[in-house]
Amino acid sequence: MVQSVELLLDDRLDAAVRREWRQVSGTGIRGQDAVRQVSNRPHITLAVAQHIDPETDLELQRGLLAPALQITLGGLVVFGGHRKTLAHLVVPTAGLLSLQRTVFRLMHHSEGIPAHTHPGDWTPHVTLARRVLPEQIGSAICAVSATHLTGHAVSIRRWDGEAKREWLIA
């Protein structure tokens, strides 16, 4: 199951993304708001692995500080496959890229890190809808505002997809 390190957004930006989730769902397409777990919140995934051992978790807690990063959600992107994922691109800043490199460095020996999450190959984004059929993607895009959304990152969490639990690490 997926293990991840994720950047959480301030209340205002979180609320704006949740509004867009509802706008997508309003078209009859399943937006991220359909996920009813308490831990479901807008986030930017910094790193993913199949397994993160307890020693790496300690290294992450020791090596990361609460972020003071401005976040700008830019244009929309569609990730492929039979079913699509609709997301806002995150405008990369030097601070965001540096944080992602630091997280990757702390986790680089973890099992099952996908190549697309390596520094230089990572696409920072905030997901709006997953598993969208190709014929629905146009409606999903039209439901979402084209304006850029701005805010700040406020904390970093660890997500354990197997245990379905989260905890703050910075």
N, C-alpha and C positions, 0 to 999 in steps of 0.2 A: 504494500500500500504506500501511497505517497507521503513523504515527510517533507516539510517545507519551512522556509524562513520567509516571513512576509512583513511588508511595511504597511502600517495602518495609517489612515487618513484622519485629519481633524474633523470635528463634528459637522462643520458647514459643507466641506467637500464630500464627506460620507453621505450626508443628506441629499446632496445634488445627484450623486451617483445612484442612490436608492430611488430617487424620483425618475431617473432614466430607466432603471430596472422596471418600474411600474409602467412607464410609457411603452416599453417593449411588450410587456405582458398585456397591456391594453389592446394590442393588435391581435391577440389570440396566440401569440408566440410565447413560449415559456422563457421568461426573463429570469435573472438570478434571484429575484425576489421569491420565486417559487420554492427555493431551497429553504426549508423551515428550521434548520438547525440554528441554535442560538449563536453559534460561532460563525455563521454566514454573514460576512461583512465585506464591503469593498476593500480591496487591498492590492498591493503590488508585490508579486512573488519575486523575491530576490534570488532564491536558490531552491532546488528540488533534489531529493535523493530517494532511493528506495529504502534506505536504512540510515539513520543517524544514531551513532552509539552514544552512550551517556557521557563519555569523555569529550566528544565533540560538542555536545550540549553545554558542558561546562566551559569549554573554550569559547563558544559563542557568547555565553553570559559574561565571561571575563573580558572578551575582546570587543564588545560592541557597546556603544553609548547611545542614549536616546537621540534620535535624529533631530536636527534642526534644519530641515530641507524644505524649500518651497517646491510644491508640486504643481505642474500645469498639465492638465489632460488636454491633449490636442485632438487631431483628427481621428477618424474611426479606421479600424483595420479589421479585416476578415481573415481568420486563420482557417486553413483548408482541411480537407479530408472529406469523407462522404457527408458528414454533418459538419456544419460550420460553427465557429466561435466568433461572436462580434465583441469587439473591445475598443476602448479608447486607448490610443497610444499615449504614453507618458513622455513629455518632452524631456530628453535626457540632459542633465546638468553634470558638471564636473563632480559635484558632491554626490549625486545619485550614483554615477558610474563608479566612483571611488568606494562608496558603501557596498555596492554589489561585488566589486573585486575583493573587498575585505571579507565579506561573507563567504564567497567562493574559496578564498585562501584558507579560511578556518575550517571549511567542510570538504576540501578537495579530496581527501582520502575516504570519504563516505562512499558507500556502495550505490551504484545505479544512478549516477548523475547524468542526465541527458545532455548531449552535445549543445543543444540550443540554449542551455543556461550558462555556458561558459562565458567569461568576459570576452567581449568582442562579437559574440554570437547571440547574446541575450537581447530580447525585445521587451522593454518595460511597457506594461499595459495594465489596464483595469478592465476585467471582464464584465460585459453587460448581459450576454446570453450565450449559452452553450447548446450544442446538439441541435442547431438550427438547420432545417432542410434548405437546400440550395434555392428552391423556389420561394422560400420565405425571407431570405436575407434582405431583399430590397425593401420589404415592408418594415423589417426591423430597423434598417438604417434610417428610413424616412421618419420613424417614430421618435428618433433621438435628436436632440438639439445639436446644431452644428457649432455652437459657441464653445470656445475654450473655457474650461473650468479651472479655477486656481484655488489653492489652499496649501496646507502644510502636512508633512508627515509628522506623526506624534509619537509613535512607538513601533517596536519590532516585536513580532510574536513568532512562536514556533507552533506549527500545526502538525499534529500526528494523525494522519488520515486513517490509520489502522485502529487506534483507540478512540478516534473522533473527539480529540481534546486539544485545547489550545492553552498556551501560557505566554505571558510577556517575558521577554528576555532583555529588553532595553526600552 
